Amino acid sequence: MKIYNIRKVLGDNVRYYRYKIGYTQEELAEKTDISPRYISDIENGRGNISLDTLEILGQGLKVEPYILLKLQNHRALPKRVNMKK
């Protein structure tokens, strides 16, 4: 059985769903009342988040919170996503 880094899985999923709904980190921060820096940390696998924060992120990204912890095979996203309009 291969062991996965749950923080990396969470970060990849947050980035994927944020990109999918078209939010920048700043827009997600505004919707969830979480700082953009903390969202960046989470997406880069550095965030040690609470269950409450996981729930808030799920609501902001319009997915069930458990989905953010589930290993998935998303298509690769670009390293830097410029979503400025």
DSSP file (Angstrom, degrees, kcal/mol; ACC not computed):
  #  RESIDUE AA STRUCTURE BP1 BP2  ACC     N-H-->O    O-->H-N    N-H-->O    O-->H-N    TCO  KAPPA ALPHA  PHI   PSI    X-CA   Y-CA   Z-CA
    1    1 A M              0   0    0      0, 0.0     2,-0.3     0, 0.0     0, 0.0   0.000 360.0 360.0 360.0 127.5    0.0    0.0    0.0
    2    2 A K        -     0   0    0      1,-0.0     2,-0.4     0, 0.0     0, 0.0  -0.647 360.0-138.7 -83.6 137.8    1.4    3.4   -1.0
    3    3 A I        -     0   0    0     -2,-0.3     2,-0.3     2,-0.0    -1,-0.0  -0.832  16.6-157.9-100.0 133.0    1.2    6.1    1.6
    4    4 A Y        -     0   0    0     -2,-0.4     2,-0.8     4,-0.0     3,-0.1  -0.820  24.3-112.8-110.8 149.1    0.3    9.6    0.4
    5    5 A N     >  -     0   0    0     -2,-0.3     4,-2.2     1,-0.2     3,-0.5  -0.716  24.3-154.9 -79.5 111.0    1.0   13.0    2.1
    6    6 A I  H  > S+     0   0    0     -2,-0.8     4,-2.7     1,-0.3     5,-0.2   0.816  92.0  56.5 -61.0 -32.0   -2.5   14.1    3.1
    7    7 A R  H  > S+     0   0    0      2,-0.2     4,-2.6     1,-0.2    38,-0.3   0.888 108.2  47.4 -67.1 -37.7   -1.4   17.8    3.1
    8    8 A K  H  > S+     0   0    0     -3,-0.5     4,-2.8     2,-0.2     5,-0.2   0.915 112.2  49.7 -68.3 -42.4   -0.3   17.4   -0.6
    9    9 A V  H  X S+     0   0    0     -4,-2.2     4,-2.3     2,-0.2    -2,-0.2   0.941 113.1  46.9 -59.6 -48.2   -3.6   15.7   -1.5
   10   10 A L  H  X S+     0   0    0     -4,-2.7     4,-2.8     1,-0.2     5,-0.2   0.940 113.4  48.3 -58.6 -49.2   -5.6   18.5    0.3
   11   11 A G  H  X S+     0   0    0     -4,-2.6     4,-2.5     1,-0.2    -2,-0.2   0.906 111.4  49.2 -60.4 -43.9   -3.5   21.2   -1.4
   12   12 A D  H  X S+     0   0    0     -4,-2.8     4,-2.5     1,-0.2    -1,-0.2   0.906 113.4  47.4 -62.2 -41.5   -3.9   19.7   -4.9
   13   13 A N  H  X S+     0   0    0     -4,-2.3     4,-2.8    55,-0.3     5,-0.3   0.910 111.2  49.6 -68.6 -42.1   -7.6   19.3   -4.4
   14   14 A V  H  X S+     0   0    0     -4,-2.8     4,-2.3    54,-0.2     5,-0.2   0.943 114.0  46.3 -60.8 -46.8   -8.1   22.9   -3.1
   15   15 A R  H  X S+     0   0    0     -4,-2.5     4,-2.5    -5,-0.2    -2,-0.2   0.924 113.6  49.4 -60.8 -44.9   -6.1   24.2   -6.1
   16   16 A Y  H  X S+     0   0    0     -4,-2.5     4,-2.6     1,-0.2    -2,-0.2   0.948 114.7  41.9 -61.8 -50.8   -8.0   22.0   -8.6
   17   17 A Y  H  X S+     0   0    0     -4,-2.8     4,-1.7     2,-0.2    -1,-0.2   0.844 113.7  53.1 -69.8 -32.0  -11.5   23.0   -7.3
   18   18 A R  H  X>S+     0   0    0     -4,-2.3     5,-2.3    -5,-0.3     4,-0.6   0.938 112.9  44.3 -63.6 -45.8  -10.5   26.7   -7.0
   19   19 A Y  H ><5S+     0   0    0     -4,-2.5     3,-0.7    -5,-0.2    -2,-0.2   0.897 109.5  57.6 -63.4 -41.3   -9.3   26.6  -10.6
   20   20 A K  H 3<5S+     0   0    0     -4,-2.6    -1,-0.2     1,-0.3    -2,-0.2   0.854 111.0  40.8 -61.9 -37.0  -12.4   24.7  -11.7
   21   21 A I  H 3<5S-     0   0    0     -4,-1.7    -1,-0.3    -5,-0.1    -2,-0.2   0.497 116.5-114.1 -92.5  -1.7  -14.8   27.4  -10.4
   22   22 A G  T <<5 +     0   0    0     -3,-0.7     2,-0.3    -4,-0.6    -3,-0.2   0.737  63.0 145.4  85.0  23.4  -12.5   30.2  -11.6
   23   23 A Y      < -     0   0    0     -5,-2.3    -1,-0.2    -6,-0.2     2,-0.2  -0.711  40.7-141.2 -93.8 144.2  -11.5   31.8   -8.4
   24   24 A T     >  -     0   0    0     -2,-0.3     4,-2.4    59,-0.1     5,-0.2  -0.475  37.5-101.9 -82.1 170.3   -8.1   33.3   -7.6
   25   25 A Q  H  > S+     0   0    0      1,-0.2     4,-2.4     2,-0.2     5,-0.1   0.891 126.0  53.1 -60.4 -37.5   -6.6   32.7   -4.2
   26   26 A E  H  > S+     0   0    0      2,-0.2     4,-2.2     1,-0.2    -1,-0.2   0.897 108.2  48.7 -65.9 -40.4   -7.7   36.2   -3.3
   27   27 A E  H  > S+     0   0    0      2,-0.2     4,-2.2     1,-0.2    -2,-0.2   0.912 112.5  47.7 -66.9 -41.7  -11.3   35.6   -4.4
   28   28 A L  H  X S+     0   0    0     -4,-2.4     4,-2.1     1,-0.2     6,-0.3   0.905 110.3  53.5 -64.0 -39.9  -11.5   32.3   -2.4
   29   29 A A  H  X>S+     0   0    0     -4,-2.4     4,-1.7    -5,-0.2     5,-1.2   0.912 109.5  48.1 -59.6 -42.9  -10.0   34.1    0.6
   30   30 A E  H  <5S+     0   0    0     -4,-2.2    -1,-0.2     1,-0.2    -2,-0.2   0.900 112.7  48.1 -65.6 -41.2  -12.7   36.7    0.3
   31   31 A K  H  <5S+     0   0    0     -4,-2.2    -1,-0.2     1,-0.2    -2,-0.2   0.823 123.4  32.1 -68.3 -31.7  -15.5   34.1    0.0
   32   32 A T  H  <5S-     0   0    0     -4,-2.1    -2,-0.2     2,-0.2    -1,-0.2   0.516 100.2-124.1-106.0  -7.6  -14.2   32.0    3.0
   33   33 A D  T  <5 +     0   0    0     -4,-1.7     2,-0.4     1,-0.3    -3,-0.2   0.869  69.3 131.0  59.7  37.9  -12.7   34.7    5.2
   34   34 A I      < -     0   0    0     -5,-1.2    -1,-0.3    -6,-0.3    -2,-0.2  -0.954  66.0-103.5-116.3 139.4   -9.4   32.9    5.2
   35   35 A S     >  -     0   0    0     -2,-0.4     4,-2.1     1,-0.1     3,-0.2  -0.299  20.9-126.0 -65.3 145.9   -6.2   34.9    4.4
   36   36 A P  H  > S+     0   0    0      0, 0.0     4,-2.4     0, 0.0     5,-0.1   0.861 111.7  56.3 -57.8 -35.9   -4.8   34.5    0.9
   37   37 A R  H  > S+     0   0    0      2,-0.2     4,-2.3     1,-0.2     5,-0.1   0.902 106.8  48.4 -63.4 -41.1   -1.4   33.6    2.4
   38   38 A Y  H  > S+     0   0    0      2,-0.2     4,-2.5    -3,-0.2    -1,-0.2   0.885 110.0  51.8 -67.8 -38.7   -3.0   30.7    4.4
   39   39 A I  H  X S+     0   0    0     -4,-2.1     4,-2.6     2,-0.2    -2,-0.2   0.909 109.7  50.4 -62.4 -41.8   -4.8   29.5    1.2
   40   40 A S  H  X S+     0   0    0     -4,-2.4     4,-1.6     2,-0.2    -2,-0.2   0.922 109.9  50.1 -60.7 -44.4   -1.4   29.5   -0.5
   41   41 A D  H  <>S+     0   0    0     -4,-2.3     5,-3.3     2,-0.2     6,-1.0   0.914 111.3  48.8 -60.5 -43.1    0.1   27.6    2.3
   42   42 A I  H ><5S+     0   0    0     -4,-2.5     3,-1.7     4,-0.3    -2,-0.2   0.937 110.6  50.1 -62.5 -46.9   -2.7   25.0    2.2
   43   43 A E  H 3<5S+     0   0    0     -4,-2.6    -1,-0.2     1,-0.3    -2,-0.2   0.782 111.0  50.4 -64.1 -26.4   -2.3   24.6   -1.6
   44   44 A N  T 3<5S-     0   0    0     -4,-1.6    -1,-0.3    -5,-0.2    -2,-0.2   0.252 119.9-107.6 -96.9  12.6    1.4   24.1   -1.2
   45   45 A G  T < 5S+     0   0    0     -3,-1.7    -3,-0.2   -38,-0.3   -37,-0.2   0.688  93.9 106.0  75.8  18.4    1.0   21.4    1.4
   46   46 A R      < +     0   0    0     -5,-3.3     2,-0.4    -6,-0.2    -4,-0.3   0.506  49.8 100.9-106.0  -7.1    2.2   23.6    4.3
   47   47 A G        -     0   0    0     -6,-1.0     2,-0.7   -40,-0.1   -36,-0.1  -0.642  51.7-162.6 -86.4 134.3   -1.1   24.3    6.0
   48   48 A N        -     0   0    0     -2,-0.4     2,-0.1   -41,-0.0    -1,-0.0  -0.824  30.8-170.8-109.4  87.7   -2.1   22.3    9.1
   49   49 A I        -     0   0    0     -2,-0.7     2,-0.1     1,-0.1    -2,-0.0  -0.419  19.3-125.1 -92.8 156.4   -5.8   23.1    9.0
   50   50 A S     >  -     0   0    0     -2,-0.1     4,-2.1     1,-0.1     5,-0.1  -0.419  30.5-109.1 -85.3 166.7   -8.6   22.4   11.4
   51   51 A L  H  > S+     0   0    0      1,-0.2     4,-2.2     2,-0.2     5,-0.2   0.851 120.8  57.0 -64.3 -34.2  -11.8   20.5   10.6
   52   52 A D  H  > S+     0   0    0      2,-0.2     4,-2.2     1,-0.2    -1,-0.2   0.918 107.3  47.3 -62.6 -42.7  -13.7   23.8   10.8
   53   53 A T  H  > S+     0   0    0      2,-0.2     4,-2.7     1,-0.2    -2,-0.2   0.887 109.5  54.1 -65.9 -38.8  -11.4   25.3    8.1
   54   54 A L  H  X S+     0   0    0     -4,-2.1     4,-2.3     1,-0.2    -1,-0.2   0.910 109.5  48.0 -59.9 -42.4  -11.8   22.2    6.0
   55   55 A E  H  X S+     0   0    0     -4,-2.2     4,-2.2     2,-0.2    -2,-0.2   0.913 111.4  49.5 -64.6 -43.6  -15.6   22.7    6.2
   56   56 A I  H  X S+     0   0    0     -4,-2.2     4,-2.6     2,-0.2    -2,-0.2   0.904 111.0  49.9 -62.9 -42.4  -15.3   26.4    5.3
   57   57 A L  H  X S+     0   0    0     -4,-2.7     4,-2.3     2,-0.2    -1,-0.2   0.917 108.8  52.7 -62.8 -42.7  -13.1   25.6    2.3
   58   58 A G  H  X>S+     0   0    0     -4,-2.3     5,-2.5     1,-0.2     4,-0.7   0.916 110.9  46.9 -58.5 -43.6  -15.6   22.9    1.1
   59   59 A Q  H ><5S+     0   0    0     -4,-2.2     3,-0.7     1,-0.2    -1,-0.2   0.924 112.9  48.8 -64.1 -44.0  -18.4   25.5    1.2
   60   60 A G  H 3<5S+     0   0    0     -4,-2.6    -1,-0.2     1,-0.2    -2,-0.2   0.825 116.6  42.2 -65.4 -31.5  -16.3   28.1   -0.6
   61   61 A L  H 3<5S-     0   0    0     -4,-2.3    -1,-0.2     2,-0.2    -2,-0.2   0.451 110.4-122.3 -94.8  -2.1  -15.3   25.6   -3.3
   62   62 A K  T <<5S+     0   0    0     -4,-0.7     2,-0.3    -3,-0.7    -3,-0.2   0.875  74.1 109.7  63.2  40.6  -18.8   24.1   -3.5
   63   63 A V  S   <S-     0   0    0     -5,-2.5    -1,-0.2    -6,-0.2    -2,-0.2  -0.953  79.0 -92.5-136.7 158.1  -17.7   20.5   -2.7
   64   64 A E    >>  -     0   0    0     -2,-0.3     3,-1.5     1,-0.1     4,-0.7  -0.501  39.4-121.8 -66.9 139.5  -18.2   18.3    0.3
   65   65 A P  G >4 S+     0   0    0      0, 0.0     3,-1.1     0, 0.0     4,-0.5   0.830 109.2  61.2 -55.4 -35.9  -15.3   18.6    2.7
   66   66 A Y  G >> S+     0   0    0      1,-0.3     3,-1.2     2,-0.2     4,-0.5   0.806  93.5  65.6 -63.9 -26.6  -14.3   14.9    2.5
   67   67 A I  G X4 S+     0   0    0     -3,-1.5     3,-0.9     1,-0.3    -1,-0.3   0.841  93.8  60.4 -61.6 -33.1  -13.7   15.3   -1.3
   68   68 A L  G << S+     0   0    0     -3,-1.1   -55,-0.3    -4,-0.7    -1,-0.3   0.696 107.1  45.5 -69.5 -17.8  -10.8   17.7   -0.5
   69   69 A L  G <4 S+     0   0    0     -3,-1.2     2,-0.4    -4,-0.5    -1,-0.2   0.467  91.8 101.7-101.2  -3.9   -9.1   14.8    1.4
   70   70 A K  S << S-     0   0    0     -3,-0.9     2,-0.3    -4,-0.5   -57,-0.0  -0.684  77.4-119.1 -89.7 130.0   -9.7   12.1   -1.2
   71   71 A L        +     0   0    0     -2,-0.4     2,-0.3     2,-0.0    -2,-0.1  -0.505  44.9 173.2 -65.1 125.2   -6.8   11.1   -3.5
   72   72 A Q        -     0   0    0     -2,-0.3     2,-0.8   -63,-0.1   -59,-0.0  -0.909  39.7-125.0-134.6 159.6   -8.0   11.9   -7.0
   73   73 A N        +     0   0    0     -2,-0.3     2,-0.1     3,-0.0     3,-0.1  -0.650  41.5 173.4-106.1  74.1   -6.4   11.8  -10.5
   74   74 A H        -     0   0    0     -2,-0.8     3,-0.1     1,-0.1     2,-0.1  -0.406  41.5 -95.9 -74.7 155.1   -7.1   15.4  -11.6
   75   75 A R        -     0   0    0      1,-0.1    -1,-0.1    -2,-0.1     2,-0.1  -0.422  54.8 -89.8 -65.7 150.6   -5.7   16.6  -14.8
   76   76 A A        -     0   0    0     -2,-0.1    -1,-0.1    -3,-0.1     3,-0.0  -0.375  40.9-150.5 -66.9 137.4   -2.5   18.5  -14.3
   77   77 A L        -     0   0    0     -2,-0.1     4,-0.1     1,-0.1   -61,-0.0  -0.752  29.1 -93.6-102.2 154.7   -2.8   22.2  -13.8
   78   78 A P        -     0   0    0      0, 0.0     3,-0.1     0, 0.0    -1,-0.1  -0.331  34.7-117.3 -62.1 151.6   -0.2   24.8  -14.7
   79   79 A K  S    S+     0   0    0      1,-0.2     2,-0.5    -3,-0.0    -2,-0.0   0.921 105.1  30.6 -57.1 -46.7    2.3   25.6  -12.0
   80   80 A R  S    S-     0   0    0      2,-0.0     2,-0.7     0, 0.0    -1,-0.2  -0.970  76.3-159.8-117.1 125.9    1.1   29.2  -12.0
   81   81 A V        -     0   0    0     -2,-0.5     2,-0.9    -3,-0.1    -4,-0.0  -0.916   1.8-159.7-109.4 113.6   -2.5   30.0  -12.9
   82   82 A N        +     0   0    0     -2,-0.7    -2,-0.0     1,-0.1   -58,-0.0  -0.821  19.8 166.5 -93.6 107.2   -3.1   33.6  -14.0
   83   83 A M        +     0   0    0     -2,-0.9    -1,-0.1     2,-0.0   -59,-0.1   0.228  25.4 134.0-106.7  13.6   -6.8   34.1  -13.6
   84   84 A K              0   0    0      1,-0.1    -2,-0.1     0, 0.0     0, 0.0  -0.400 360.0 360.0 -63.9 138.6   -6.8   37.9  -13.9
   85   85 A K              0   0    0     -2,-0.1    -1,-0.1     0, 0.0    -3,-0.0   0.437 360.0 360.0 -94.4 360.0   -9.5   39.0  -16.2
